[in-house]
Amino acid sequence: MRVLVTGLFEPAAVHVVRRLGELGHEVYAAEGHRLAYAGFSRYVTRRIALPNMRHAPREYADALLRELESGRYDFYFPSYEEIILMSHDRDRVVSATKTSMMDTETLMTLHDKTRLGALAAELGIDSPQTLTPRSLAEATDAIASVKLPVVIKMRKTSGAAGFRKVYDRASLAKEYEEVVRANELADDDLPMIQELIEGPTTCTLHLCDRGDVIGEVMYQGVRTMPRTGGTTVCRESMADPACQAAAAKIVKRLGFSGFCGFDFVIQEGTGRPFLVDGNCRITPAVAMAYHGGCDMVPAWLQIAAGDRPAKLPTTRVGTRTKMGFGDFVWLLQSYFGSFKDWSGERRLRKLWWADRGVPDDIASRKDPVPIVMLWVYILANLWKLIFTDLDSAQLFIFHNQYVGDPRS
């Protein structure tokens, strides 16, 4: 089978490309940047250039539709949130090839944190109290009166882009303005101000078929970037029945098919899970599930083909994987922390070295070029991090530029 894969700046795409190749499929990789590292896997038959989705979402969608409608591909696997962009033309996509893609409204229910919070309330799932300003004037009023501490979040983003924890009011106004300015947010898409729930975060990834969970993995971050909380760069699988049940409620209500995932903060003292985020696509946890005995890629192919796969094995508890390049940056930052907490940071570094044999999302001796190209891309864009106020997450994440209908 010939499979077209997009979203090649997503670590999960590397795993998908490798598994598809190992299963004997021909893999074609399409992206709008020539340094998209997943496209350099040894399992890729051919790379296809598209317009850059960040700067030209309409042109990207049109070019990808032409490629899919060429009749050359049996399956289409969107690895990141280009699935939202392409869902606006879902009828054309599913007419041209086999895939698993929900309608735009369903995807946005998970992607837009305001909509997700409303659904959680409807289903009786705890979520933090949230203010969503509809103008800068409303934002100013909220900043002046909201109970602290809070979290600033963009409504339509991933990977901790625009994420800020704030404990004092003076910093709140400054941080809020910085998130709006750095991400060029319009008045109708201003960041949320959300109650800060203190406690560890449980994340989930589910493969679903028409409202039923076929396979899943739940995990907690061992290390995150930024270190105060954000994308997990080292993670460990676990069992969490409360989060599992809450996620299953949402999947069932939406009749969801394909990959989705959720983030829950487990409130200190009470142990109650609070839903804080949702993903309408695959995440790097797919590799953790695989190493833990739950291989989701073949089952996704069955779902995309219209078949009903059997329920997958439970992911083994205690399985660890890491996003090696992010975990390395975590280590470098620990040396700066040593000036404040020398003994504590030394202990954390020992734990880091103990994890050096943990499977990496991208680095592989059998398939080494993707990690090389990732570092080439980072070095080529280092000037943006040094000389501009670009949020580091935006090197890889194209947040809300692509969620609207490109033809409107």
C-alpha positions as CSV (number, residue, x, y, z in Angstrom):
1,M,0.0,0.0,0.0
2,R,1.1,3.6,-0.7
3,V,0.7,6.0,2.2
4,L,1.1,9.7,2.1
5,V,2.2,11.2,5.4
6,T,2.2,14.9,6.4
7,G,3.0,16.9,9.5
8,L,6.7,16.0,9.3
9,F,7.8,18.4,12.2
10,E,5.9,16.1,14.6
11,P,8.0,13.5,16.4
12,A,5.1,11.1,16.1
13,A,5.4,11.3,12.3
14,V,8.9,9.7,12.6
15,H,7.4,6.7,14.4
16,V,4.5,6.4,11.9
17,V,6.8,6.5,8.9
18,R,9.1,3.9,10.4
19,R,6.2,1.5,11.4
20,L,4.6,1.9,8.0
21,G,7.9,1.1,6.3
22,E,8.5,-1.9,8.6
23,L,5.0,-3.2,7.8
24,G,5.9,-3.2,4.1
25,H,4.1,-0.1,2.9
26,E,5.5,2.5,0.5
27,V,5.7,5.8,2.4
28,Y,5.6,9.3,0.7
29,A,6.3,12.4,2.8
30,A,4.8,15.8,2.0
31,E,5.7,19.0,3.8
32,G,6.1,22.7,3.2
33,H,9.7,23.0,4.5
34,R,12.7,21.4,3.0
35,L,14.2,20.6,6.4
36,A,11.2,18.7,7.8
37,Y,13.1,16.0,9.6
38,A,10.7,13.1,9.5
39,G,10.8,13.2,5.7
40,F,14.5,12.1,5.8
41,S,13.7,8.7,7.2
42,R,15.2,5.7,5.3
43,Y,11.7,4.4,4.9
44,V,10.5,7.4,2.8
45,T,10.2,6.5,-0.9
46,R,9.9,10.1,-2.0
47,R,9.6,13.6,-0.5
48,I,7.0,15.9,-2.0
49,A,7.2,19.7,-1.6
50,L,4.2,21.7,-0.6
51,P,3.7,25.4,0.1
52,N,4.5,26.4,3.6
53,M,1.4,25.9,5.8
54,R,2.4,28.6,8.2
55,H,2.5,31.4,5.6
56,A,0.2,30.0,2.9
57,P,-2.5,27.7,4.4
58,R,-4.8,28.0,1.4
59,E,-2.1,27.1,-1.1
60,Y,-0.9,24.3,1.2
61,A,-4.4,22.8,1.3
62,D,-4.9,23.2,-2.5
63,A,-1.6,21.5,-3.3
64,L,-2.2,18.7,-0.9
65,L,-5.6,18.1,-2.3
66,R,-4.2,17.9,-5.9
67,E,-1.6,15.4,-4.7
68,L,-4.2,13.2,-2.9
69,E,-6.6,13.4,-5.9
70,S,-3.9,12.2,-8.3
71,G,-4.9,8.7,-7.4
72,R,-1.4,7.6,-6.4
73,Y,-2.1,6.9,-2.7
74,D,-4.1,4.2,-0.9
75,F,-4.0,6.0,2.5
76,Y,-3.4,9.5,3.9
77,F,-2.0,9.9,7.4
78,P,-2.0,13.5,8.8
79,S,0.5,13.5,11.7
80,Y,-0.2,16.9,13.2
81,E,-2.8,19.7,13.2
82,E,-2.9,20.0,9.4
83,I,-5.7,17.6,9.9
84,I,-7.8,20.6,11.0
85,L,-6.9,22.5,7.9
86,M,-7.7,19.6,5.6
87,S,-11.0,18.8,7.4
88,H,-12.5,21.8,5.7
89,D,-12.3,19.7,2.5
90,R,-13.0,16.4,4.3
91,D,-15.4,15.2,1.6
92,R,-12.7,15.6,-1.1
93,V,-10.1,13.9,1.0
94,V,-12.1,10.8,1.8
95,S,-13.3,10.6,-1.8
96,A,-9.6,10.5,-3.0
97,T,-8.1,8.1,-0.4
98,K,-8.6,6.2,2.8
99,T,-8.0,8.1,6.1
100,S,-9.5,8.7,9.5
101,M,-10.6,12.4,9.7
102,M,-13.4,13.8,11.7
103,D,-15.4,16.9,10.6
104,T,-14.0,20.4,11.5
105,E,-16.5,21.1,14.3
106,T,-15.6,17.9,16.1
107,L,-11.9,18.5,15.8
108,M,-12.2,22.1,17.0
109,T,-14.2,20.9,20.0
110,L,-11.0,19.3,21.2
111,H,-8.5,21.8,19.8
112,D,-10.2,25.0,21.2
113,K,-9.8,25.0,24.9
114,T,-12.9,27.1,25.5
115,R,-15.1,24.6,23.6
116,L,-13.5,21.7,25.4
117,G,-14.2,23.3,28.8
118,A,-17.8,23.7,27.8
119,L,-18.1,20.0,26.8
120,A,-16.4,18.9,30.1
121,A,-18.9,20.9,32.1
122,E,-21.8,19.3,30.1
123,L,-20.4,15.8,30.8
124,G,-19.7,16.5,34.5
125,I,-15.9,16.4,34.1
126,D,-13.9,18.8,36.3
127,S,-12.0,21.6,34.6
128,P,-10.5,24.9,35.9
129,Q,-12.4,28.1,36.1
130,T,-11.6,30.0,32.9
131,L,-12.0,33.6,31.7
132,T,-12.0,34.1,27.9
133,P,-11.8,37.8,27.1
134,R,-13.5,38.9,23.9
135,S,-11.7,42.2,23.7
136,L,-8.6,43.9,25.2
137,A,-10.9,45.9,27.5
138,E,-12.3,42.7,28.9
139,A,-8.8,41.3,29.3
140,T,-7.8,44.4,31.2
141,D,-10.7,44.0,33.6
142,A,-10.0,40.3,34.1
143,I,-6.3,41.0,34.8
144,A,-7.3,43.5,37.5
145,S,-9.8,41.3,39.3
146,V,-9.1,37.6,38.7
147,K,-8.0,35.6,41.7
148,L,-4.4,34.5,41.6
149,P,-2.5,32.3,40.8
150,V,-3.5,31.7,37.1
151,V,-2.3,30.3,33.9
152,I,-2.3,32.2,30.6
153,K,-3.1,30.0,27.6
154,M,-3.8,30.6,23.9
155,R,-7.1,29.0,22.9
156,K,-5.8,27.2,19.8
157,T,-2.3,26.0,20.3
158,S,-0.2,23.0,21.4
159,G,3.2,22.2,23.0
160,A,3.0,25.0,25.7
161,A,3.2,27.8,23.1
162,G,2.1,31.0,24.9
163,F,1.8,29.1,28.2
164,R,2.6,31.2,31.3
165,K,2.1,30.5,35.1
166,V,1.6,33.8,36.9
167,Y,1.5,34.3,40.7
168,D,1.4,38.2,41.0
169,R,-0.8,40.8,39.3
170,A,2.0,43.0,38.0
171,S,3.5,40.1,36.1
172,L,0.1,39.1,34.8
173,A,-0.4,42.2,32.8
174,K,3.1,42.1,31.4
175,E,3.0,38.4,30.5
176,Y,-0.5,38.6,28.9
177,E,0.6,41.5,26.7
178,E,3.7,39.6,25.7
179,V,1.8,36.5,24.6
180,V,-0.6,38.6,22.6
181,R,2.2,40.6,20.9
182,A,4.6,37.7,20.2
183,N,1.8,35.5,18.7
184,E,0.0,38.4,16.9
185,L,-3.3,37.5,18.3
186,A,-6.5,39.3,17.2
187,D,-9.2,40.6,19.6
188,D,-11.4,37.6,18.8
189,D,-8.7,35.1,19.7
190,L,-7.2,36.5,22.9
191,P,-5.6,34.2,25.4
192,M,-7.6,32.6,28.2
193,I,-6.9,33.3,31.9
194,Q,-7.4,30.0,33.8
195,E,-7.4,29.0,37.4
196,L,-4.0,27.4,38.3
197,I,-4.6,23.8,39.5
198,E,-1.4,22.6,41.3
199,G,-0.4,19.0,40.9
200,P,1.1,16.5,38.5
201,T,-0.2,16.2,34.9
202,T,-1.6,13.0,33.5
203,C,-1.6,12.9,29.6
204,T,-3.4,10.4,27.4
205,L,-3.4,9.2,23.8
206,H,-6.3,7.2,22.4
207,L,-6.9,5.4,19.1
208,C,-10.7,5.4,18.6
209,D,-13.2,3.8,16.3
210,R,-16.7,5.4,16.1
211,G,-16.8,6.4,19.8
212,D,-15.0,3.3,21.2
213,V,-11.4,3.4,22.5
214,I,-9.4,0.7,20.7
215,G,-6.0,1.4,22.2
216,E,-4.6,3.9,24.6
217,V,-1.7,5.0,26.8
218,M,-1.6,7.2,29.9
219,Y,1.5,8.8,31.2
220,Q,3.1,11.4,33.3
221,G,6.0,13.7,32.5
222,V,9.3,12.9,34.1
223,R,10.8,16.1,32.6
224,T,9.2,18.9,30.7
225,M,10.2,21.9,28.6
226,P,9.9,24.5,29.8
227,R,10.9,23.1,33.1
228,T,8.0,24.9,34.9
229,G,5.5,22.8,32.9
230,G,4.9,22.2,29.2
231,T,5.8,19.6,26.6
232,T,7.0,16.3,28.2
233,V,10.5,15.5,27.0
234,C,10.7,12.4,29.1
235,R,7.6,10.4,30.1
236,E,6.5,7.2,31.8
237,S,3.4,5.2,31.2
238,M,1.0,4.7,34.1
239,A,-2.5,3.6,34.9
240,D,-5.1,6.3,35.8
241,P,-8.7,4.9,35.9
242,A,-10.2,8.4,36.6
243,C,-8.6,10.1,33.6
244,Q,-9.3,7.0,31.5
245,A,-13.0,7.2,32.3
246,A,-13.2,10.9,31.7
247,A,-11.5,10.6,28.3
248,A,-13.8,7.7,27.3
249,K,-16.9,9.9,28.1
250,I,-15.6,12.6,25.6
251,V,-14.7,10.0,22.9
252,K,-18.2,8.4,23.2
253,R,-20.1,11.7,23.1
254,L,-18.2,12.9,20.0
255,G,-18.3,9.5,18.3
256,F,-14.7,10.1,17.7
257,S,-12.6,8.0,15.2
258,G,-8.8,8.3,14.9
259,F,-6.2,9.6,17.3
260,C,-7.0,12.0,20.2
261,G,-5.6,12.8,23.6
262,F,-6.1,14.8,26.8
263,D,-4.2,16.5,29.6
264,F,-5.4,16.3,33.1
265,V,-4.0,18.0,36.2
266,I,-4.3,15.9,39.3
267,Q,-5.2,18.4,42.1
268,E,-2.9,18.2,45.1
269,G,-4.7,17.1,48.2
270,T,-7.8,15.9,46.6
271,G,-6.5,13.7,43.8
272,R,-9.3,15.0,41.5
273,P,-8.4,15.1,37.7
274,F,-9.1,18.5,36.1
275,L,-9.2,18.5,32.3
276,V,-7.0,21.3,30.9
277,D,-6.3,20.4,27.3
278,G,-7.2,18.2,24.4
279,N,-5.6,17.1,21.1
280,C,-7.4,16.1,18.0
281,R,-4.4,14.2,16.5
282,I,-1.6,11.8,17.2
283,T,1.2,12.7,19.8
284,P,4.7,11.3,20.5
285,A,3.1,9.0,23.0
286,V,2.3,6.6,20.1
287,A,6.0,5.5,20.3
288,M,5.6,4.9,24.1
289,A,2.5,2.8,23.5
290,Y,4.4,0.7,20.9
291,H,7.3,0.1,23.2
292,G,4.8,-0.9,25.9
293,G,3.1,-3.5,23.7
294,C,0.3,-1.5,22.1
295,D,1.0,-1.0,18.4
296,M,-1.5,1.5,17.2
297,V,-0.4,2.1,13.5
298,P,-1.7,-1.1,12.0
299,A,-5.0,-0.6,13.8
300,W,-5.3,2.9,12.4
301,L,-4.9,1.5,8.9
302,Q,-7.8,-0.9,9.7
303,I,-10.0,2.0,10.9
304,A,-9.1,4.1,7.9
305,A,-10.1,1.2,5.6
306,G,-13.5,1.0,7.3
307,D,-12.8,-2.2,9.2
308,R,-13.3,-2.7,13.0
309,P,-10.0,-3.7,14.7
310,A,-9.9,-5.8,17.8
311,K,-9.2,-3.9,21.0
312,L,-5.4,-3.6,21.5
313,P,-3.4,-4.8,24.4
314,T,-3.0,-2.6,27.5
315,T,0.2,-0.5,27.4
316,R,2.7,-1.8,30.0
317,V,3.0,0.5,33.0
318,G,6.4,1.9,33.6
319,T,7.4,2.2,29.9
320,R,9.6,5.3,29.3
321,T,10.3,7.2,26.1
322,K,11.9,10.6,25.5
323,M,12.2,13.5,23.1
324,G,16.0,13.4,23.2
325,F,16.8,16.9,21.8
326,G,14.3,18.5,24.2
327,D,15.6,16.4,27.1
328,F,19.2,17.5,26.3
329,V,18.1,21.2,26.4
330,W,16.5,20.4,29.8
331,L,19.9,19.1,31.0
332,L,21.7,22.2,29.8
333,Q,19.2,24.4,31.7
334,S,19.9,22.4,34.9
335,Y,23.4,23.8,35.0
336,F,21.9,27.3,35.3
337,G,19.6,26.1,38.1
338,S,22.6,24.9,40.0
339,F,23.5,28.4,41.1
340,K,20.2,28.4,43.1
341,D,19.9,24.7,44.1
342,W,23.2,23.0,43.5
343,S,22.4,19.7,45.3
344,G,18.9,19.4,44.0
345,E,20.0,20.0,40.4
346,R,22.8,17.5,40.8
347,R,20.3,14.8,41.9
348,L,18.1,15.6,38.8
349,R,21.1,15.3,36.5
350,K,21.9,11.9,37.9
351,L,18.4,10.8,37.1
352,W,18.8,12.2,33.6
353,W,22.0,10.1,33.0
354,A,20.1,7.0,34.3
355,D,17.6,7.5,31.5
356,R,20.2,7.7,28.7
357,G,19.1,4.3,27.4
358,V,15.4,5.2,27.2
359,P,14.0,4.9,23.6
360,D,14.2,8.2,21.7
361,D,11.2,9.5,19.7
362,I,13.5,10.5,16.8
363,A,17.1,9.3,17.2
364,S,17.8,5.8,15.9
365,R,20.9,4.0,14.8
366,K,19.0,2.1,12.1
367,D,17.5,5.4,10.8
368,P,19.9,8.2,11.8
369,V,19.2,11.0,9.3
370,P,16.0,12.4,10.9
371,I,17.8,13.4,14.1
372,V,20.6,15.0,12.1
373,M,18.2,17.0,10.1
374,L,16.4,18.1,13.3
375,W,19.6,19.6,14.6
376,V,20.3,21.2,11.3
377,Y,16.9,22.9,11.4
378,I,17.4,24.1,15.0
379,L,20.8,25.5,14.2
380,A,19.5,27.2,11.1
381,N,16.8,28.9,13.1
382,L,18.8,29.7,16.3
383,W,19.0,33.4,15.3
384,K,15.3,33.7,15.7
385,L,15.5,32.6,19.3
386,I,18.4,34.9,20.1
387,F,17.4,38.1,18.2
388,T,13.6,38.0,18.1
389,D,10.8,37.4,20.7
390,L,9.6,34.2,18.9
391,D,8.3,31.6,21.3
392,S,10.6,28.6,21.0
393,A,7.6,26.3,20.6
394,Q,6.8,28.2,17.4
395,L,9.8,26.7,15.6
396,F,7.7,23.5,15.2
397,I,4.1,24.5,16.0
398,F,2.0,26.6,13.6
399,H,-0.8,27.2,16.2
400,N,-3.9,29.1,15.0
401,Q,-2.8,30.2,11.6
402,Y,-4.3,27.1,10.0
403,V,-7.5,26.4,11.9
404,G,-9.9,28.6,9.9
405,D,-11.3,27.7,6.5
406,P,-8.6,28.8,4.0
407,R,-11.3,29.8,1.5
408,S,-13.1,32.2,3.8
